[in-house]
Amino acid sequence: ALTLPLLGLGILYRAADGLFGEMHRGAAFAWHSAWMLGLRGTISAAATAVALLLLRWIYSVVRRRQGLGLGDVKLAAAIAAWLGARQMCVVFFLAVVTGALTAIIVFALRGHKRSRSEGPLAVPFGTFLAMAGIYCSFLGGTTLLWYLGFFH
């Protein structure tokens, strides 16, 4: 109920940011900028969704079970609409790393206490996506520049 409206609002935000950010250059340029940024937000969201759906499919083929829910895909697409493709790379990296570290800790602390009848222990990925998205909305650009500085 929240992720799809969040996706639409992210695309509208990107378009409005382009519109109001370029009004000083003239109305024609501002509308063009709004159109292009809205389109970039849509493409970022679609590319993120396709990438995660492909990852979901590969995991289900290899492991013969689901590992990533569709809610995670929609949430990631919504975050990509708000932040863009570059920031989404940082979001995904941070979400995977923090999720993996949390899973290792949870498995280490609770793994030996569980019985086999309980099934696999799942760690929800959406929580880590949301935390990484919030982080990147404030410090994602700085983090990306810091990381890319290693390659200069």
N, CA, C and O atoms as a GROMACS GRO file, in nm:
protein
  608
    1ALA      N    1   0.081  -0.120   0.000
    1ALA     CA    2   0.000   0.000   0.000
    1ALA      C    3   0.086   0.127   0.000
    1ALA      O    4   0.039   0.233  -0.040
    2LEU      N    5   0.210   0.116   0.044
    2LEU     CA    6   0.295   0.235   0.050
    2LEU      C    7   0.397   0.244  -0.063
    2LEU      O    8   0.431   0.354  -0.106
    3THR      N    9   0.446   0.131  -0.111
    3THR     CA   10   0.559   0.136  -0.204
    3THR      C   11   0.520   0.191  -0.341
    3THR      O   12   0.597   0.267  -0.399
    4LEU      N   13   0.405   0.155  -0.394
    4LEU     CA   14   0.367   0.206  -0.526
    4LEU      C   15   0.337   0.355  -0.523
    4LEU      O   16   0.381   0.426  -0.613
    5PRO      N   17   0.263   0.408  -0.423
    5PRO     CA   18   0.250   0.554  -0.415
    5PRO      C   19   0.385   0.623  -0.393
    5PRO      O   20   0.408   0.732  -0.446
    6LEU      N   21   0.473   0.560  -0.316
    6LEU     CA   22   0.607   0.616  -0.295
    6LEU      C   23   0.684   0.621  -0.427
    6LEU      O   24   0.759   0.715  -0.451
    7LEU      N   25   0.666   0.521  -0.511
    7LEU     CA   26   0.728   0.518  -0.643
    7LEU      C   27   0.677   0.635  -0.728
    7LEU      O   28   0.757   0.708  -0.788
    8GLY      N   29   0.546   0.652  -0.734
    8GLY     CA   30   0.488   0.763  -0.812
    8GLY      C   31   0.530   0.899  -0.760
    8GLY      O   32   0.562   0.989  -0.838
    9LEU      N   33   0.532   0.914  -0.629
    9LEU     CA   34   0.575   1.041  -0.570
    9LEU      C   35   0.722   1.068  -0.597
    9LEU      O   36   0.762   1.184  -0.614
   10GLY      N   37   0.804   0.963  -0.601
   10GLY     CA   38   0.945   0.981  -0.633
   10GLY      C   39   0.965   1.034  -0.773
   10GLY      O   40   1.049   1.121  -0.795
   11ILE      N   41   0.889   0.982  -0.869
   11ILE     CA   42   0.899   1.030  -1.007
   11ILE      C   43   0.850   1.174  -1.015
   11ILE      O   44   0.912   1.257  -1.083
   12LEU      N   45   0.740   1.205  -0.948
   12LEU     CA   46   0.690   1.343  -0.947
   12LEU      C   47   0.787   1.438  -0.878
   12LEU      O   48   0.804   1.552  -0.921
   13TYR      N   49   0.851   1.391  -0.771
   13TYR     CA   50   0.950   1.474  -0.702
   13TYR      C   51   1.066   1.508  -0.794
   13TYR      O   52   1.110   1.622  -0.801
   14ARG      N   53   1.116   1.408  -0.865
   14ARG     CA   54   1.228   1.432  -0.956
   14ARG      C   55   1.189   1.531  -1.065
   14ARG      O   56   1.268   1.618  -1.100
   15ALA      N   57   1.067   1.518  -1.118
   15ALA     CA   58   1.020   1.612  -1.221
   15ALA      C   59   1.004   1.752  -1.163
   15ALA      O   60   1.044   1.850  -1.225
   16ALA      N   61   0.945   1.763  -1.046
   16ALA     CA   62   0.925   1.894  -0.983
   16ALA      C   63   1.058   1.958  -0.947
   16ALA      O   64   1.074   2.080  -0.957
   17ASP      N   65   1.154   1.878  -0.906
   17ASP     CA   66   1.287   1.930  -0.876
   17ASP      C   67   1.350   1.990  -1.001
   17ASP      O   68   1.412   2.096  -0.994
   18GLY      N   69   1.335   1.924  -1.113
   18GLY     CA   70   1.387   1.978  -1.238
   18GLY      C   71   1.313   2.103  -1.281
   18GLY      O   72   1.374   2.198  -1.332
   19LEU      N   73   1.181   2.105  -1.261
   19LEU     CA   74   1.100   2.220  -1.301
   19LEU      C   75   1.136   2.343  -1.220
   19LEU      O   76   1.165   2.449  -1.276
   20PHE      N   77   1.134   2.330  -1.089
   20PHE     CA   78   1.158   2.446  -1.004
   20PHE      C   79   1.305   2.483  -0.994
   20PHE      O   80   1.339   2.598  -0.967
   21GLY      N   81   1.392   2.386  -1.014
   21GLY     CA   82   1.534   2.413  -1.010
   21GLY      C   83   1.585   2.491  -1.130
   21GLY      O   84   1.688   2.557  -1.122
   22GLU      N   85   1.513   2.486  -1.241
   22GLU     CA   86   1.557   2.552  -1.364
   22GLU      C   87   1.465   2.664  -1.408
   22GLU      O   88   1.476   2.710  -1.522
   23MET      N   89   1.376   2.711  -1.323
   23MET     CA   90   1.283   2.818  -1.360
   23MET      C   91   1.355   2.948  -1.394
   23MET      O   92   1.305   3.027  -1.474
   24HIS      N   93   1.471   2.971  -1.336
   24HIS     CA   94   1.544   3.095  -1.362
   24HIS      C   95   1.598   3.101  -1.506
   24HIS      O   96   1.632   3.208  -1.555
   25ARG      N   97   1.605   2.987  -1.573
   25ARG     CA   98   1.655   2.984  -1.711
   25ARG      C   99   1.544   3.002  -1.814
   25ARG      O  100   1.571   3.020  -1.932
   26GLY      N  101   1.420   2.997  -1.770
   26GLY     CA  102   1.308   3.013  -1.861
   26GLY      C  103   1.215   2.893  -1.855
   26GLY      O  104   1.256   2.783  -1.819
   27ALA      N  105   1.089   2.917  -1.890
   27ALA     CA  106   0.986   2.814  -1.876
   27ALA      C  107   1.012   2.694  -1.967
   27ALA      O  108   0.991   2.580  -1.927
   28ALA      N  109   1.056   2.721  -2.092
   28ALA     CA  110   1.077   2.609  -2.186
   28ALA      C  111   1.186   2.516  -2.135
   28ALA      O  112   1.171   2.394  -2.140
   29PHE      N  113   1.295   2.573  -2.088
   29PHE     CA  114   1.405   2.491  -2.037
   29PHE      C  115   1.363   2.416  -1.911
   29PHE      O  116   1.400   2.301  -1.891
   30ALA      N  117   1.284   2.483  -1.824
   30ALA     CA  118   1.239   2.420  -1.700
   30ALA      C  119   1.150   2.300  -1.728
   30ALA      O  120   1.162   2.197  -1.662
   31TRP      N  121   1.059   2.313  -1.826
   31TRP     CA  122   0.972   2.201  -1.858
   31TRP      C  123   1.051   2.086  -1.919
   31TRP      O  124   1.023   1.969  -1.891
   32HIS      N  125   1.149   2.118  -2.000
   32HIS     CA  126   1.235   2.014  -2.057
   32HIS      C  127   1.313   1.942  -1.947
   32HIS      O  128   1.323   1.819  -1.947
   33SER      N  129   1.366   2.019  -1.855
   33SER     CA  130   1.440   1.960  -1.743
   33SER      C  131   1.349   1.872  -1.657
   33SER      O  132   1.389   1.764  -1.613
   34ALA      N  133   1.227   1.919  -1.633
   34ALA     CA  134   1.131   1.841  -1.555
   34ALA      C  135   1.100   1.709  -1.625
   34ALA      O  136   1.096   1.604  -1.562
   35TRP      N  137   1.078   1.716  -1.755
   35TRP     CA  138   1.048   1.596  -1.833
   35TRP      C  139   1.165   1.498  -1.827
   35TRP      O  140   1.145   1.378  -1.805
   36MET      N  141   1.286   1.548  -1.846
   36MET     CA  142   1.404   1.460  -1.847
   36MET      C  143   1.431   1.398  -1.711
   36MET      O  144   1.462   1.279  -1.702
   37LEU      N  145   1.420   1.477  -1.604
   37LEU     CA  146   1.444   1.420  -1.471
   37LEU      C  147   1.335   1.321  -1.431
   37LEU      O  148   1.363   1.220  -1.366
   38GLY      N  149   1.211   1.349  -1.469
   38GLY     CA  150   1.104   1.252  -1.444
   38GLY      C  151   1.127   1.123  -1.519
   38GLY      O  152   1.102   1.014  -1.467
   39LEU      N  153   1.175   1.135  -1.644
   39LEU     CA  154   1.206   1.017  -1.724
   39LEU      C  155   1.324   0.940  -1.664
   39LEU      O  156   1.322   0.817  -1.661
   40ARG      N  157   1.424   1.012  -1.617
   40ARG     CA  158   1.538   0.945  -1.553
   40ARG      C  159   1.496   0.872  -1.426
   40ARG      O  160   1.546   0.763  -1.398
   41GLY      N  161   1.405   0.931  -1.349
   41GLY     CA  162   1.354   0.863  -1.230
   41GLY      C  163   1.278   0.736  -1.266
   41GLY      O  164   1.290   0.635  -1.198
   42THR      N  165   1.201   0.743  -1.374
   42THR     CA  166   1.126   0.627  -1.420
   42THR      C  167   1.221   0.517  -1.469
   42THR      O  168   1.202   0.399  -1.438
   43ILE      N  169   1.322   0.556  -1.543
   43ILE     CA  170   1.419   0.459  -1.593
   43ILE      C  171   1.498   0.398  -1.478
   43ILE      O  172   1.524   0.277  -1.477
   44SER      N  173   1.537   0.479  -1.380
   44SER     CA  174   1.609   0.426  -1.263
   44SER      C  175   1.524   0.324  -1.189
   44SER      O  176   1.574   0.217  -1.151
   45ALA      N  177   1.397   0.356  -1.169
   45ALA     CA  178   1.307   0.264  -1.099
   45ALA      C  179   1.288   0.135  -1.178
   45ALA      O  180   1.290   0.026  -1.120
   46ALA      N  181   1.268   0.147  -1.308
   46ALA     CA  182   1.246   0.028  -1.392
   46ALA      C  183   1.371  -0.058  -1.398
   46ALA      O  184   1.362  -0.181  -1.389
   47ALA      N  185   1.486   0.004  -1.413
   47ALA     CA  186   1.612  -0.074  -1.419
   47ALA      C  187   1.637  -0.146  -1.288
   47ALA      O  188   1.682  -0.261  -1.288
   48THR      N  189   1.610  -0.080  -1.177
   48THR     CA  190   1.627  -0.144  -1.046
   48THR      C  191   1.532  -0.262  -1.031
   48THR      O  192   1.572  -0.369  -0.985
   49ALA      N  193   1.406  -0.242  -1.070
   49ALA     CA  194   1.308  -0.351  -1.059
   49ALA      C  195   1.348  -0.469  -1.147
   49ALA      O  196   1.340  -0.584  -1.103
   50VAL      N  197   1.390  -0.442  -1.268
   50VAL     CA  198   1.430  -0.551  -1.359
   50VAL      C  199   1.552  -0.625  -1.304
   50VAL      O  200   1.557  -0.748  -1.309
   51ALA      N  201   1.650  -0.551  -1.253
   51ALA     CA  202   1.770  -0.614  -1.198
   51ALA      C  203   1.736  -0.704  -1.079
   51ALA      O  204   1.786  -0.816  -1.069
   52LEU      N  205   1.650  -0.656  -0.990
   52LEU     CA  206   1.615  -0.736  -0.873
   52LEU      C  207   1.524  -0.853  -0.910
   52LEU      O  208   1.532  -0.960  -0.849
   53LEU      N  209   1.436  -0.834  -1.009
   53LEU     CA  210   1.356  -0.947  -1.055
   53LEU      C  211   1.443  -1.054  -1.118
   53LEU      O  212   1.418  -1.174  -1.101
   54LEU      N  213   1.546  -1.013  -1.192
   54LEU     CA  214   1.640  -1.110  -1.250
   54LEU      C  215   1.717  -1.182  -1.139
   54LEU      O  216   1.734  -1.303  -1.145
   55LEU      N  217   1.762  -1.108  -1.041
   55LEU     CA  218   1.831  -1.169  -0.927
   55LEU      C  219   1.739  -1.266  -0.852
   55LEU      O  220   1.781  -1.374  -0.811
   56ARG      N  221   1.613  -1.226  -0.836
   56ARG     CA  222   1.513  -1.312  -0.770
   56ARG      C  223   1.494  -1.442  -0.849
   56ARG      O  224   1.488  -1.550  -0.790
   57TRP      N  225   1.484  -1.430  -0.981
   57TRP     CA  226   1.464  -1.547  -1.065
   57TRP      C  227   1.585  -1.639  -1.061
   57TRP      O  228   1.570  -1.761  -1.048
   58ILE      N  229   1.706  -1.583  -1.071
   58ILE     CA  230   1.827  -1.665  -1.066
   58ILE      C  231   1.836  -1.740  -0.934
   58ILE      O  232   1.868  -1.858  -0.932
   59TYR      N  233   1.807  -1.672  -0.824
   59TYR     CA  234   1.811  -1.736  -0.693
   59TYR      C  235   1.709  -1.851  -0.687
   59TYR      O  236   1.741  -1.958  -0.636
   60SER      N  237   1.589  -1.828  -0.737
   60SER     CA  238   1.486  -1.933  -0.731
   60SER      C  239   1.523  -2.053  -0.818
   60SER      O  240   1.488  -2.166  -0.785
   61VAL      N  241   1.593  -2.030  -0.930
   61VAL     CA  242   1.636  -2.141  -1.015
   61VAL      C  243   1.747  -2.220  -0.946
   61VAL      O  244   1.745  -2.343  -0.946
   62VAL      N  245   1.843  -2.150  -0.887
   62VAL     CA  246   1.957  -2.216  -0.824
   62VAL      C  247   1.916  -2.286  -0.694
   62VAL      O  248   1.951  -2.401  -0.673
   63ARG      N  249   1.843  -2.217  -0.608
   63ARG     CA  250   1.810  -2.270  -0.476
   63ARG      C  251   1.676  -2.342  -0.467
   63ARG      O  252   1.648  -2.409  -0.368
   64ARG      N  253   1.594  -2.330  -0.569
   64ARG     CA  254   1.462  -2.393  -0.573
   64ARG      C  255   1.369  -2.342  -0.462
   64ARG      O  256   1.284  -2.416  -0.412
   65ARG      N  257   1.387  -2.216  -0.426
   65ARG     CA  258   1.297  -2.150  -0.330
   65ARG      C  259   1.313  -2.000  -0.348
   65ARG      O  260   1.410  -1.952  -0.408
   66GLN      N  261   1.217  -1.926  -0.294
   66GLN     CA  262   1.223  -1.780  -0.306
   66GLN      C  263   1.318  -1.723  -0.202
   66GLN      O  264   1.322  -1.768  -0.088
   67GLY      N  265   1.393  -1.622  -0.244
   67GLY     CA  266   1.484  -1.558  -0.152
   67GLY      C  267   1.460  -1.409  -0.140
   67GLY      O  268   1.506  -1.347  -0.045
   68LEU      N  269   1.387  -1.351  -0.235
   68LEU     CA  270   1.362  -1.208  -0.238
   68LEU      C  271   1.215  -1.188  -0.272
   68LEU      O  272   1.167  -1.238  -0.373
   69GLY      N  273   1.145  -1.116  -0.188
   69GLY     CA  274   1.003  -1.094  -0.211
   69GLY      C  275   0.978  -0.981  -0.309
   69GLY      O  276   1.066  -0.899  -0.335
   70LEU      N  277   0.857  -0.976  -0.362
   70LEU     CA  278   0.821  -0.870  -0.455
   70LEU      C  279   0.809  -0.735  -0.385
   70LEU      O  280   0.823  -0.631  -0.448
   71GLY      N  281   0.782  -0.736  -0.256
   71GLY     CA  282   0.780  -0.611  -0.180
   71GLY      C  283   0.916  -0.544  -0.177
   71GLY      O  284   0.926  -0.422  -0.183
   72ASP      N  285   1.021  -0.625  -0.169
   72ASP     CA  286   1.157  -0.572  -0.174
   72ASP      C  287   1.186  -0.509  -0.310
   72ASP      O  288   1.252  -0.405  -0.318
   73VAL      N  289   1.138  -0.572  -0.414
   73VAL     CA  290   1.158  -0.519  -0.550
   73VAL      C  291   1.087  -0.385  -0.564
   73VAL      O  292   1.144  -0.290  -0.617
   74LYS      N  293   0.962  -0.377  -0.518
   74LYS     CA  294   0.888  -0.251  -0.528
   74LYS      C  295   0.949  -0.141  -0.442
   74LYS      O  296   0.956  -0.026  -0.484
   75LEU      N  297   0.995  -0.178  -0.323
   75LEU     CA  298   1.059  -0.079  -0.236
   75LEU      C  299   1.188  -0.027  -0.299
   75LEU      O  300   1.214   0.093  -0.295
   76ALA      N  301   1.268  -0.115  -0.356
   76ALA     CA  302   1.393  -0.072  -0.421
   76ALA      C  303   1.363   0.017  -0.541
   76ALA      O  304   1.434   0.115  -0.564
   77ALA      N  305   1.260  -0.015  -0.617
   77ALA     CA  306   1.223   0.069  -0.731
   77ALA      C  307   1.178   0.208  -0.684
   77ALA      O  308   1.212   0.308  -0.746
   78ALA      N  309   1.105   0.213  -0.575
   78ALA     CA  310   1.061   0.342  -0.521
   78ALA      C  311   1.181   0.425  -0.474
   78ALA      O  312   1.188   0.545  -0.498
   79ILE      N  313   1.274   0.361  -0.407
   79ILE     CA  314   1.395   0.432  -0.361
   79ILE      C  315   1.474   0.482  -0.482
   79ILE      O  316   1.526   0.594  -0.479
   80ALA      N  317   1.483   0.402  -0.586
   80ALA     CA  318   1.556   0.443  -0.708
   80ALA      C  319   1.487   0.561  -0.775
   80ALA      O  320   1.554   0.648  -0.831
   81ALA      N  321   1.354   0.565  -0.771
   81ALA     CA  322   1.282   0.678  -0.830
   81ALA      C  323   1.316   0.808  -0.757
   81ALA      O  324   1.329   0.913  -0.819
   82TRP      N  325   1.330   0.801  -0.627
   82TRP     CA  326   1.363   0.920  -0.547
   82TRP      C  327   1.508   0.960  -0.562
   82TRP      O  328   1.539   1.079  -0.576
   83LEU      N  329   1.599   0.863  -0.558
   83LEU     CA  330   1.741   0.894  -0.548
   83LEU      C  331   1.818   0.884  -0.679
   83LEU      O  332   1.921   0.950  -0.694
   84GLY      N  333   1.773   0.806  -0.773
   84GLY     CA  334   1.844   0.788  -0.899
   84GLY      C  335   1.928   0.662  -0.900
   84GLY      O  336   1.944   0.596  -0.797
   85ALA      N  337   1.982   0.631  -1.017
   85ALA     CA  338   2.053   0.505  -1.036
   85ALA      C  339   2.186   0.501  -0.961
   85ALA      O  340   2.220   0.398  -0.902
   86ARG      N  341   2.260   0.610  -0.962
   86ARG     CA  342   2.389   0.610  -0.893
   86ARG      C  343   2.373   0.588  -0.744
   86ARG      O  344   2.443   0.507  -0.683
   87GLN      N  345   2.280   0.662  -0.686
   87GLN     CA  346   2.256   0.648  -0.543
   87GLN      C  347   2.200   0.509  -0.511
   87GLN      O  348   2.226   0.454  -0.403
   88MET      N  349   2.124   0.452  -0.605
   88MET     CA  350   2.067   0.319  -0.580
   88MET      C  351   2.176   0.214  -0.572
   88MET      O  352   2.161   0.116  -0.500
   89CYS      N  353   2.284   0.233  -0.645
   89CYS     CA  354   2.397   0.140  -0.633
   89CYS      C  355   2.453   0.143  -0.491
   89CYS      O  356   2.486   0.039  -0.435
   90VAL      N  357   2.464   0.261  -0.434
   90VAL     CA  358   2.512   0.275  -0.296
   90VAL      C  359   2.411   0.213  -0.200
   90VAL      O  360   2.450   0.143  -0.106
   91VAL      N  361   2.282   0.240  -0.222
   91VAL     CA  362   2.177   0.184  -0.137
   91VAL      C  363   2.184   0.032  -0.139
   91VAL      O  364   2.181  -0.032  -0.033
   92PHE      N  365   2.193  -0.026  -0.257
   92PHE     CA  366   2.194  -0.172  -0.268
   92PHE      C  367   2.318  -0.230  -0.201
   92PHE      O  368   2.309  -0.330  -0.130
   93PHE      N  369   2.434  -0.168  -0.223
   93PHE     CA  370   2.557  -0.215  -0.160
   93PHE      C  371   2.545  -0.212  -0.008
   93PHE      O  372   2.576  -0.310   0.059
   94LEU      N  373   2.501  -0.099   0.046
   94LEU     CA  374   2.489  -0.087   0.192
   94LEU      C  375   2.385  -0.184   0.248
   94LEU      O  376   2.406  -0.242   0.355
   95ALA      N  377   2.274  -0.202   0.177
   95ALA     CA  378   2.170  -0.294   0.223
   95ALA      C  379   2.220  -0.438   0.225
   95ALA      O  380   2.193  -0.512   0.319
   96VAL      N  381   2.293  -0.476   0.122
   96VAL     CA  382   2.345  -0.613   0.116
   96VAL      C  383   2.449  -0.636   0.225
   96VAL      O  384   2.445  -0.738   0.294
   97VAL      N  385   2.541  -0.541   0.243
   97VAL     CA  386   2.646  -0.558   0.343
   97VAL      C  387   2.587  -0.561   0.484
   97VAL      O  388   2.620  -0.650   0.562
   98THR      N  389   2.499  -0.466   0.517
   98THR     CA  390   2.442  -0.465   0.652
   98THR      C  391   2.349  -0.584   0.674
   98THR      O  392   2.344  -0.640   0.784
   99GLY      N  393   2.276  -0.624   0.571
   99GLY     CA  394   2.191  -0.743   0.583
   99GLY      C  395   2.272  -0.869   0.603
   99GLY      O  396   2.235  -0.954   0.684
  100ALA      N  397   2.381  -0.882   0.529
  100ALA     CA  398   2.467  -1.001   0.543
  100ALA      C  399   2.532  -1.005   0.681
  100ALA      O  400   2.538  -1.111   0.744
  101LEU      N  401   2.582  -0.892   0.728
  101LEU     CA  402   2.643  -0.889   0.861
  101LEU      C  403   2.541  -0.923   0.969
  101LEU      O  404   2.572  -0.996   1.064
  102THR      N  405   2.420  -0.870   0.955
  102THR     CA  406   2.314  -0.902   1.051
  102THR      C  407   2.278  -1.049   1.046
  102THR      O  408   2.260  -1.112   1.150
  103ALA      N  409   2.268  -1.106   0.927
  103ALA     CA  410   2.236  -1.248   0.914
  103ALA      C  411   2.345  -1.335   0.976
  103ALA      O  412   2.314  -1.435   1.041
  104ILE      N  413   2.470  -1.298   0.956
  104ILE     CA  414   2.581  -1.374   1.017
  104ILE      C  415   2.570  -1.370   1.169
  104ILE      O  416   2.588  -1.472   1.235
  105ILE      N  417   2.541  -1.253   1.222
  105ILE     CA  418   2.528  -1.241   1.368
  105ILE      C  419   2.408  -1.320   1.419
  105ILE      O  420   2.418  -1.390   1.520
  106VAL      N  421   2.295  -1.310   1.348
  106VAL     CA  422   2.175  -1.384   1.390
  106VAL      C  423   2.199  -1.534   1.382
  106VAL      O  424   2.162  -1.608   1.473
  107PHE      N  425   2.260  -1.580   1.273
  107PHE     CA  426   2.290  -1.723   1.260
  107PHE      C  427   2.387  -1.770   1.368
  107PHE      O  428   2.372  -1.880   1.421
  108ALA      N  429   2.485  -1.687   1.401
  108ALA     CA  430   2.582  -1.726   1.504
  108ALA      C  431   2.517  -1.732   1.642
  108ALA      O  432   2.550  -1.820   1.721
  109LEU      N  433   2.426  -1.641   1.670
  109LEU     CA  434   2.363  -1.638   1.802
  109LEU      C  435   2.248  -1.736   1.817
  109LEU      O  436   2.228  -1.793   1.925
  110ARG      N  437   2.172  -1.757   1.710
  110ARG     CA  438   2.051  -1.840   1.721
  110ARG      C  439   2.060  -1.969   1.642
  110ARG      O  440   1.973  -2.055   1.658
  111GLY      N  441   2.160  -1.984   1.558
  111GLY     CA  442   2.166  -2.100   1.468
  111GLY      C  443   2.169  -2.233   1.538
  111GLY      O  444   2.102  -2.327   1.495
  112HIS      N  445   2.243  -2.244   1.644
  112HIS     CA  446   2.256  -2.373   1.711
  112HIS      C  447   2.137  -2.404   1.802
  112HIS      O  448   2.124  -2.518   1.847
  113LYS      N  449   2.052  -2.308   1.832
  113LYS     CA  450   1.938  -2.329   1.921
  113LYS      C  451   1.811  -2.371   1.847
  113LYS      O  452   1.713  -2.411   1.910
  114ARG      N  453   1.812  -2.364   1.713
  114ARG     CA  454   1.691  -2.394   1.637
  114ARG      C  455   1.685  -2.542   1.601
  114ARG      O  456   1.787  -2.608   1.583
  115SER      N  457   1.563  -2.590   1.591
  115SER     CA  458   1.546  -2.728   1.544
  115SER      C  459   1.527  -2.726   1.392
  115SER      O  460   1.491  -2.623   1.336
  116ARG      N  461   1.548  -2.837   1.329
  116ARG     CA  462   1.536  -2.845   1.183
  116ARG      C  463   1.391  -2.827   1.137
  116ARG      O  464   1.368  -2.789   1.022
  117SER      N  465   1.295  -2.853   1.224
  117SER     CA  466   1.154  -2.842   1.184
  117SER      C  467   1.111  -2.696   1.167
  117SER      O  468   1.008  -2.671   1.105
  118GLU      N  469   1.187  -2.602   1.220
  118GLU     CA  470   1.151  -2.460   1.207
  118GLU      C  471   1.177  -2.405   1.068
  118GLU      O  472   1.122  -2.301   1.033
  119GLY      N  473   1.257  -2.470   0.988
  119GLY     CA  474   1.289  -2.422   0.855
  119GLY      C  475   1.401  -2.320   0.857
  119GLY      O  476   1.461  -2.295   0.962
  120PRO      N  477   1.430  -2.261   0.741
  120PRO     CA  478   1.541  -2.166   0.735
  120PRO      C  479   1.510  -2.036   0.808
  120PRO      O  480   1.394  -1.993   0.813
  121LEU      N  481   1.610  -1.976   0.864
  121LEU     CA  482   1.596  -1.849   0.933
  121LEU      C  483   1.607  -1.737   0.831
  121LEU      O  484   1.709  -1.724   0.763
  122ALA      N  485   1.502  -1.656   0.819
  122ALA     CA  486   1.500  -1.550   0.718
  122ALA      C  487   1.528  -1.414   0.784
  122ALA      O  488   1.483  -1.386   0.894
  123VAL      N  489   1.604  -1.333   0.714
  123VAL     CA  490   1.630  -1.196   0.756
  123VAL      C  491   1.565  -1.105   0.652
  123VAL      O  492   1.603  -1.111   0.535
  124PRO      N  493   1.467  -1.021   0.691
  124PRO     CA  494   1.397  -0.938   0.593
  124PRO      C  495   1.489  -0.833   0.531
  124PRO      O  496   1.554  -0.757   0.603
  125PHE      N  497   1.494  -0.829   0.398
  125PHE     CA  498   1.583  -0.740   0.326
  125PHE      C  499   1.527  -0.598   0.316
  125PHE      O  500   1.603  -0.502   0.305
  126GLY      N  501   1.396  -0.584   0.320
  126GLY     CA  502   1.333  -0.452   0.308
  126GLY      C  503   1.376  -0.355   0.417
  126GLY      O  504   1.387  -0.235   0.393
  127THR      N  505   1.400  -0.407   0.535
  127THR     CA  506   1.446  -0.322   0.646
  127THR      C  507   1.580  -0.259   0.611
  127THR      O  508   1.601  -0.140   0.636
  128PHE      N  509   1.669  -0.337   0.555
  128PHE     CA  510   1.802  -0.287   0.521
  128PHE      C  511   1.797  -0.194   0.400
  128PHE      O  512   1.874  -0.099   0.391
  129LEU      N  513   1.706  -0.222   0.306
  129LEU     CA  514   1.686  -0.130   0.194
  129LEU      C  515   1.638   0.006   0.243
  129LEU      O  516   1.687   0.110   0.199
  130ALA      N  517   1.542   0.004   0.334
  130ALA     CA  518   1.488   0.130   0.386
  130ALA      C  519   1.594   0.209   0.463
  130ALA      O  520   1.606   0.330   0.445
  131MET      N  521   1.670   0.140   0.548
  131MET     CA  522   1.775   0.211   0.624
  131MET      C  523   1.881   0.268   0.531
  131MET      O  524   1.926   0.381   0.549
  132ALA      N  525   1.922   0.190   0.431
  132ALA     CA  526   2.023   0.238   0.337
  132ALA      C  527   1.968   0.353   0.252
  132ALA      O  528   2.041   0.446   0.218
  133GLY      N  529   1.839   0.347   0.218
  133GLY     CA  530   1.777   0.457   0.143
  133GLY      C  531   1.774   0.586   0.223
  133GLY      O  532   1.800   0.693   0.169
  134ILE      N  533   1.742   0.575   0.351
  134ILE     CA  534   1.743   0.694   0.436
  134ILE      C  535   1.884   0.749   0.449
  134ILE      O  536   1.905   0.870   0.439
  135TYR      N  537   1.980   0.662   0.470
  135TYR     CA  538   2.120   0.705   0.479
  135TYR      C  539   2.162   0.777   0.351
  135TYR      O  540   2.221   0.885   0.357
  136CYS      N  541   2.130   0.718   0.237
  136CYS     CA  542   2.175   0.774   0.110
  136CYS      C  543   2.101   0.902   0.072
  136CYS      O  544   2.153   0.982  -0.006
  137SER      N  545   1.982   0.922   0.125
  137SER     CA  546   1.914   1.048   0.096
  137SER      C  547   1.986   1.166   0.162
  137SER      O  548   1.972   1.279   0.117
  138PHE      N  549   2.063   1.140   0.266
  138PHE     CA  550   2.139   1.245   0.333
  138PHE      C  551   2.288   1.242   0.297
  138PHE      O  552   2.346   1.347   0.271
  139LEU      N  553   2.349   1.124   0.295
  139LEU     CA  554   2.494   1.113   0.279
  139LEU      C  555   2.537   1.027   0.162
  139LEU      O  556   2.654   0.993   0.151
  140GLY      N  557   2.445   0.992   0.075
  140GLY     CA  558   2.479   0.904  -0.036
  140GLY      C  559   2.577   0.965  -0.134
  140GLY      O  560   2.669   0.898  -0.180
  141GLY      N  561   2.559   1.093  -0.167
  141GLY     CA  562   2.651   1.159  -0.259
  141GLY      C  563   2.792   1.165  -0.205
  141GLY      O  564   2.888   1.140  -0.277
  142THR      N  565   2.804   1.198  -0.078
  142THR     CA  566   2.935   1.203  -0.013
  142THR      C  567   2.999   1.065  -0.010
  142THR      O  568   3.118   1.052  -0.036
  143THR      N  569   2.921   0.964   0.022
  143THR     CA  570   2.972   0.827   0.027
  143THR      C  571   3.017   0.781  -0.111
  143THR      O  572   3.121   0.716  -0.125
  144LEU      N  573   2.939   0.813  -0.213
  144LEU     CA  574   2.975   0.773  -0.349
  144LEU      C  575   3.104   0.842  -0.394
  144LEU      O  576   3.191   0.777  -0.453
  145LEU      N  577   3.118   0.971  -0.365
  145LEU     CA  578   3.242   1.042  -0.401
  145LEU      C  579   3.362   0.986  -0.324
  145LEU      O  580   3.471   0.974  -0.380
  146TRP      N  581   3.342   0.951  -0.198
  146TRP     CA  582   3.449   0.891  -0.119
  146TRP      C  583   3.494   0.760  -0.181
  146TRP      O  584   3.613   0.734  -0.195
  147TYR      N  585   3.397   0.677  -0.218
  147TYR     CA  586   3.429   0.548  -0.276
  147TYR      C  587   3.498   0.564  -0.413
  147TYR      O  588   3.598   0.497  -0.440
  148LEU      N  589   3.446   0.651  -0.497
  148LEU     CA  590   3.506   0.670  -0.629
  148LEU      C  591   3.644   0.733  -0.620
  148LEU      O  592   3.723   0.722  -0.714
  149GLY      N  593   3.675   0.798  -0.510
  149GLY     CA  594   3.808   0.854  -0.489
  149GLY      C  595   3.916   0.749  -0.484
  149GLY      O  596   4.033   0.781  -0.507
  150PHE      N  597   3.883   0.627  -0.454
  150PHE     CA  598   3.981   0.518  -0.453
  150PHE      C  599   4.031   0.483  -0.593
  150PHE      O  600   4.136   0.421  -0.608
  151PHE      N  601   3.957   0.523  -0.696
  151PHE     CA  602   3.990   0.486  -0.832
  151PHE      C  603   4.060   0.598  -0.910
  151PHE      O  604   4.079   0.585  -1.031
  152HIS      N  605   4.097   0.704  -0.844
  152HIS     CA  606   4.165   0.816  -0.912
  152HIS      C  607   4.312   0.810  -0.890
  152HIS      O  608   4.386   0.895  -0.939
   0.00000   0.00000   0.00000
